[in-house]
Amino acid sequence: MAEQAPNKWLITLAVMVPTLIEILDTSIANVALGHIQGSLSAGQDEVTWVLTSYLVSNAIVIPISGFLSKLLGRRNYLLWSVTVFTIASMCCGLATNLGMLVFFRIIQGIGGGGLQPMSQAILLEAYPPKERGLAMAIFAMGAVLGPILGPLLGGYITDNYSWRWIFNINVPVGILAMALIWFYIKDPDYLERRKAGDAVDYLGLALLSLGLGCLQIVLDKGQQDDWFSADYILTLSVIAGVCLSAFLIWELRCKHPVVDLKVFADRTFAMGNIVMFFGFFAFFGSIVLLPLYLQNLMGYTAFLSGVVLGPGGLIMLAILPIVGKATTKIDARILLCIGLCISAYSLFRMAGFSLDIDIGTAIAARNVQAIGIAFFFVPLSYLTMAFIPREGMNNASAVFNLLRNLGGSFGVAFVTTLLARRAQFHQARLIENLTPYDLSYQSAKERLTAYLAPKVLGLYDASQTASGALYKLLLKQANAMAFCDVFHAQGQLFLGLAVLMWIMKKPPMGSKMPEGMH
């Protein structure tokens, strides 16, 4: 008698529990850096390695997760990953110095790297072909909401308990995840396993690891150290470029590649990855920018910033399953185009922000963006994997998740750099008017001096104070204009993707699914 397959909802629970905590850990420590720095007596530049170390090891493991699942078996690999992640999390919480914390964050990233692609592949296989849009909606809840909820949850835990608890809470959740995987995840018969005597692509593995590791450090540290002005950034950039270029050439010629790049021969998969990369490029950039705008320029507290972001997360939770269900009846390309256009519109609304907006205006723009992202992620995931046979799902999912994460990393690096450059540009242009020959400036300075004169020691001090206040106001306006420029650039990127995405083929639906995907 054939063994009964586990219920798809139990499989969903088994893979989404560890995936959610892994995604949360990419951002949950961001808000705790100040506490970690003080607790472990670390420098400000040194403590950021707590974030960078995790992202580097995570980025290296994601693309080779398909190879590792073939080597160990997918169920065994998932158990191994969650076990390593859980033990490393416990060790992070017990760390007594920065070096120990960074080391165990590297191990934590190695353990967690394969969870996202494996979870996506398993969900795509666990659901009937016509319900794969719903499966991707569930996956999106973790992939999209994790980076949003991470800082909020991390801030609450750090403020009310200790920074160590942002790692310690992973331990009971990890144990639960191990039990769920043990009971409900099975390796399907068609899943290819590595045979004894099969060659291992050590060269490809080395090139990929070194190239991605260097690239992630460059993206994470570049703006902080003024990019190529720092010798180590220049050196790492060259190493990354050479290694990744050599990797692409080698993998296309290798008989048993660690990452099968031939999957890009499917134009829908190739274009889907391009849209995902640049879509997350713009989306992650805006996630970084909006809280910075509210806190640095508008004077919002971290809590008020959470109030602006929070409703958008709830809206996404509500809409994602609806969009997933819609993929069974509506061409997913139409849904994706709607999502890209709505995302562009939301960013154009943010580009119209001024320093006088109220909190309702910020919440409204953020909520519109949440609707757009729900319509973006689910149809795109469904479309990208639509023509991938099930035996190639592990490899394809690994590539897809790598490019999604890299898109986010490139996006954050891009917006922080562009923001600094545009702020300098606007400051240089505005300061041209801060001269004794500009009537508006002189009038404003005279009024402010007259107001301050009775409150300070003398007219000279009042004049100097007025000049300083007007200069601070200029800097604030220059920064606000820079934020608007970056929001506008991101909106234009989404509009460009709304045109390019039509290169993808119309996806099969229902009974029209390819035979290999059933």
N, C-alpha and C positions, 0 to 999 in steps of 0.2 A: 504493500500500500504506500502510495507516494506521500511524502511528508507535506503537511499543509503549510502554505506560505504564510508568514506572519502578516497581521493586519497592517495596511499601509499607514494607518495613523500611529501605530506603535513604532513602525520604522521611522516615521517622521519625527516622533518624539526622541527616538534613540539618536538620530543624527543631528537634530537641531539644538539639543541641550548643550553638547560640547562645542558646537559651532558658534553658538551665541556667546558663550563665555570667552572663546578664543577671539572673536571679533571685538568684544568689549575690551579685552586686554590690549588692543592696539591703541586705545585712546584713554582708557580709564586712569592711567598713571599721569596723564598730562597735567591735571590740576593738582596733583600731589607733589610735584617736583620741589616746591618751596619747603614743604614739611620734610621730605626726604633729605634735602640739602642740609637743613638744620640738624636733623637727627643724626646723620652720618658725617657731619662736618666736612661736606664736600663743597667745591667751588661751583659757581653758576654754570660755567662751560662744561665742567666734568659731569654734573648731574644729568645733563641732557643725554648722556650715553645710556641712561636707563631706558629711554625711548628708542634711540638709534639701534642699540644692540638687538632689541626684539625685532624691529622692522627688518634688519639685515638678515638675520637667521631665518625669519619667516619668509622673506622674499626668495631665498635660496631654495627652500624646501618645496614651496608651492609647485613650481614647474616639474619637479622630479617625483611628485607624489604618485603619478601614474606608473612610473617605473618601480617605485617602492611597493606599490600595491601588487604589481605583477610578481615582484621578488618574494614578498612575504605572504601574499594573499590579502585581499582587501579587509576582511574582518580582523585578521591578526594585525594588520597595519593600523587600523583604527584603534584597536585596543592598546597597541604599543604607543601610539601618538597621545591618546588621552592619559595613559599612565605616566608617560614622561612629562606631559604638560602639568599634571596634577602634582607630582612630586616636586617639580621645579617651582611651581607656585608656592608650595609650602616652604621650600628653601628660601625663596625670595622674601617671604614674610618673616623668616628667622634671620635674615642677613644682618651681620654686625658691622659691615663696612661697605663702601661703594663698590670696591672690586668684586666682592662676593655677590652683591646684588646684580651687577652687570653680567657676571658669569652665568648666574642662574637665569637671568632674562634671556641670554643666548640659548640656553637649553630649553627654556619655555617656548621660545620661538620655533626651535627645531621640532618640538613635540606638537605645536599647534599648527604648523605650516600646512600639513596635509588635510586638515579637518574641513576647510571650506570646499576644495575641489571634490573630495571624496563624498561629502554630504550632498553636493549638487548632483553628482553622478548617480548616487543611490536613489535620490528622490526622483530623478528622471526615469529611472528603471522601475521604481516601486509603483508608480501611478500608470494607469492605462494611457496610451498615446494621446487620446483626446483630452485627458486631464492634466497634461504636462504644463499647461499655462498656470493651473492652480498650484502645481508643485513648485513652479518658479516664484509664484506669489508668496508662498510660505518661506522659501529660501531668501527672498528679498527682504522679508521682515527682519531677518538676522543681519543680512549684508548691508542694508541701508540704515536700519534703526540702531544697530550696534554702535557706529561712530557718533551718533547723536546722543544716545543714552549714556555712553561711557563717561564723558566729562560730568554729566549731571549726577550719576551714581557715584563716581569717584569723589566729587566734591562733597556730597552728603556724607559718605563714609569717613572721609578724611577730617571733615569739620566736627563730626559727632563721635568718632571713635579714634582710629589711628590709621596712618597710611598703610601699615602692615596688613590691615584687614582687606584692602583692595586685592591682595593676593591670597589671603587666607580663606576668603569666601569661595575660592575656586575649588578647595579641597573637597567639601561635601558634595558639591555639584559634580566634580570630576568622578567621585566614587559612584554616584548615581548614574552618570553617563557610561561608566565601564560596565555596570550591571545591565543597563538597557542594551548596549551593543552586544554583550555576551549572549543575551537571550533572544534578541530580535533581528540581528544582522547576520545574514548568511551569504556565502560566496555563490553567485549563480554559476550554472554549469558552463555557460559560454565564456566566462571570464578567463582570459588567457593567463597562464602562469609561466614563469620562467622555467625552462627545462635545464636539467643538468648538462653542463657543457656549453650552454649559450654564453657568448662573449658579453662582457660588461663594458659599456662605453665609458671607460675611466677618463679618457681625454675630454669627451663632451661634458662629463660631470664636473671635471676640474675647471674647464673654461667657463661653464655656466655659473658655478659657485663663485669663482673669483670675480667674474664680470658683474654679476648681480650684486655681490657684496660691496664692491667698489662703487657701483652706480647708486646704491641706496644711501651710502655714506655721503656721496657728493650731493644728492638731492636733499638730504636732511641737514647737512652742515653748510651748504654752499652760500646761502644768503647771509648767515651768521658771520662767515669769515670772508665776505666780499668776493665769492666765487674764485675766479682764476688769479686774483691777487694773492691768494694763499698757495704756496708751492705744493702743499699736500693735496689740495683740491685739484690742481692741474695734473699732478701725477696720477691720482686715482681716476680722473676722467680719461686720461690716455689709456690706462690699463683696462678700464671698463670698455672703452671703444674697441680696442684691439681684441680683447677676449671675446666679447659678444659678437663681433664680426667674424672671427675665426670659428666661433661656435655655430653660427648660422651656416657657414660653408661646410663645416665638418658634418653637421647633423644631416644635411641633405644628401651626403655621400655615404654615410655610415649605414651598414646593414642592420645593426641592432641599436638604433639611436636611443639615448636616454629620454629625449623628447621627440616625438614623431611630428616633424614640421610639414609632412606631406598633407596633413589635414587642411592646410591653407589652400589646397587646390580647389576646395569647395568655396565658390565665391561668396555664398551666403555666410559661411563661417568666417571667412576672411574679413568681409565688410562688417559683420556683426562685432568682431573684435576691435576694428577701427572705431566704430561708433561707441562701443563700450569704453575704450581707452579715453577718447576725447570727451565723452559724456561725463565720466567720473572725474576727468581733468577739470571740467567746469563746475560740476556739482560739489566736489570736495573743496575746491577753492572758495566757493560761496559759503560753505559751512564754516570755514576758518574766518572769512571776512566779516560776516554779519555780526557775530559776537564781539569782534574787535571794534567794529564801528560803534556798536551800542555802548560798550564799556569805556573805550578810550576817548571817544568824541562826545557821546551823549551823556556820559556819567552814570550809566546803568550799573547796578550791582550784578554779581554773578547770578543771583536769584532772579532778578528781573530779566536778564538775558535768557534764562531758562524758561521764563514765562512766555517769551517771544517764540522760542524754539519748540516748546512742549506741545502746543496744539497741533503743529504740523506733523509731529510724530504720531499723534492719535489719528489724524486724518489719513495718513499713510496706512496705518493699521486697518482702518475701515475700508479703504478703497482697494488695497492690493488684492484681496480675494475676489472682488467684483471684476477687476481687470483680468485676473487669471481665468475666471469663468467666461469672460467675454471672448477670450482667444479661441474658444470652441465654435463660435458662431460668426466672428468678424475677422477679416484679414488682419493678422497681427501687425502688418506694415502700416495699416491705417491707424491702429492704436498707438504704435510707436511714433508716428508722425505727429499725432495729437500731443503726445507727451513731450516731444522735443519743442513744439511750438509753445505749449503752455510754460515749459521751463524757461524758454527764451523770454516770454512775456513777463514772467515773474522777475527775472534779472533786469529787464528794462525798467520795471517799476522800482527796483532797488537803485538803479542808476539815477532815478529822479529824486532820491532822498535829499533832504536838506537837514541842517542842524535844528530845524524847528519842528520836525515831524513828531507826532504823538505816538504812544506805544501801539495804538490801534492800527496805525498805518504800517508799522513794522510787522505786526502780527499778520495783517492781511496779505502782505507781500510774501511772507514766509509760508502761509497756508496755501497760496496759489502755487508756490514752488513744490510743496508737498504733493499736491495733486499731479503736477507734471512729472515728478520723479516716479510716482506710482505707475503712471502710464508709460514711463520710459523703461524701467528696469525689467518688468515682467515680460512684455512683448519682445523686448530685445533678447532676453535669455532664451525664450521660447524659439524665436527665429534663428538665433545663432546655432542652436543645437538641432534644428528641425531635420537636417539631412545627414546627421552623424549616426552611423550604425551603433548599436548598443555596445558592441565589443570595443569600440573606440571611444566610449564616453569618458572613461577615466582620464585618458590623455587629453582629450578635447577640453574637458572641464578644468584640468590643471592649467592649460594655456590660457583659457578664458579668465580664470581667477587671477592669474599672474598679471595679465594686461589690465584687468580692473584695478588691482592694487597699485600697479605702476602708474596708471592714469591718475589715481589719487595723489601719489607722491609727487609726480611731475606737476600736477595742478597746484598743490600747496607751495612748491618751490617757485612756480611761475608767478602766482598772485602776490606772494610776499616780496618778490623781486620787483615786479611791475609796480606794486604799490609804492615801494621806496623810490623808484625812479620817477614816477608820475608826481609824487609829493615834492620831490626836488624841482621838477619842471614847473609846477604851479607856484611853488614858493619863489622861484627866480622871476617868474612873470609878474606875480602880485607885488613883489618887493620893489619893482620899478616905480610904483606909485607912492611908496613911503618916502617922499622927499618934501622939503619945504616949499617946492614949487607946485605941488599938487593941492588944489583948493579943497577938495573933499577931505584929504588927509589932514590938512591944516585946521579945517573947521572941526573935525572930529577930535583932534588933539586939544584944541582950545577949549571945547566944551568939557572934555574929560578933565583937563587941568583945572578948570574953574570949579568942577565938582570935587576934585581931590584936595585942592589947596587948603580948605579949612580943616581937613582930616590929617594932613601931614605937617612936617616941620616948616615948610616954606614953599615958595612958588617954584624954585629950582627943583626940589625933590618931587613936587607934584608933576612938573613937566616930564621929568625922567620916568616917574611911575606911569604916567599916561603913555609915553612912548613904548615902554615895556609891555603894557597891557595891550596896546594896539598890535604890537609885533606878535604876541601870543595868539591874539585873535586871527591874525594873518596865517600863522602856522596851522591853526585849527581848520580854517577854511581851505587851505592848500591840501591838507590831509583828507578833508571831506570830498573835495573835487577828485583827488586821486582814487578814493574808494569808488566813486561814481564811474570813473573811467574804467576801472577793472571790472565792475559789474557789467558795464556795457559791452566790454570785450567778450566776456563769458556768454552774454546773451547772443551776440553775433555768432559765436562758435556753435551754439545749439541750433541756430537758424541754418547754418551751413550743413550741419549733420542732417537736418530735416530734408535737405535736397539730396545729399549723397546716399542716404539709406535706401532709396528706391532701387539701387543696384541689386539688392537682395531679392532672391526669387520668392514668389508667392508661397507661403508655407502650406503644407498639406494639413488637412483637418479631418478628424474622425476616421472613417473607413479608408480614406485616401493616404493614410500614413504609409511610408515605405515599409516593405516586408521586414527588413532587418531591424526595424525599430520596435516591432511588436514583441 
